[in-house]
Amino acid sequence: MTAPASATGVILTEAAASKAKSLLDQEGRDDLSLRIAVQPGGCAGLRYQLYFDDRTLDGDKVETIGGVNLVVDKMSV
């Protein structure tokens, strides 16, 4: 079976989405998204960042998974 198509290129499991949703609920804010970014650096030449963000950047790809908005900037996609 193949994975469903993803606008962000990220597959977020139900468990991960549930945990992120729980953390967002604890913050008490509905304006935050889970942002994943890839930047140069690190041992393998890339550094991955995962954080909650209230910004919207030009070219962001957004998916809603398990009640969580998953955002990836256009260069990281």
C-alpha positions in Angstrom: 0.0 0.0 0.0 1.4 3.4 -0.9 1.2 6.4 1.4 -1.3 9.1 0.6 -0.1 12.1 -1.3 1.2 14.9 0.9 1.3 18.6 0.0 4.1 19.1 2.5 6.1 15.9 1.7 5.7 15.0 5.4 3.9 12.0 6.8 2.6 12.7 10.3 1.5 9.6 12.2 -1.7 9.6 14.2 0.3 9.3 17.4 2.5 12.3 16.5 -0.5 14.4 15.5 -2.3 13.5 18.7 0.8 14.6 20.8 1.1 17.8 18.9 -2.6 18.5 19.3 -2.3 17.9 23.1 0.6 20.3 23.3 -1.3 22.9 21.3 -4.3 22.5 23.6 -2.1 23.0 26.7 -0.9 26.3 25.2 -4.6 27.4 24.9 -4.0 29.0 21.5 -5.7 28.2 18.2 -3.4 30.4 16.1 -0.3 28.1 16.2 0.8 25.6 13.6 3.4 22.9 13.7 6.2 24.1 11.5 8.9 21.8 10.0 11.9 23.4 8.4 15.1 22.1 6.8 18.3 24.2 6.9 21.9 23.7 5.9 24.2 22.5 8.7 24.6 19.6 11.0 26.6 16.3 10.6 24.7 15.2 7.5 24.6 18.6 5.9 21.1 19.3 7.0 19.4 20.5 10.2 15.8 19.8 10.9 13.7 22.2 13.0 10.3 21.4 14.5 8.4 24.1 16.4 5.1 25.8 16.9 4.7 29.0 14.9 2.1 31.7 14.5 3.6 33.1 11.3 2.5 32.5 7.7 5.3 32.8 5.1 4.9 33.3 1.4 4.8 29.9 -0.3 4.1 27.8 2.8 2.5 24.4 2.2 -0.2 23.6 4.8 -1.9 20.4 5.7 -4.3 19.7 8.5 -3.7 16.3 10.1 -5.5 15.1 13.2 -6.6 18.7 14.0 -3.0 20.1 13.7 -2.0 22.5 11.0 1.3 21.2 9.6 3.3 23.9 7.8 6.5 23.5 5.7 8.1 26.5 3.9 8.5 26.2 0.1 12.3 25.7 0.3 12.0 22.9 2.8 9.4 21.1 0.7 
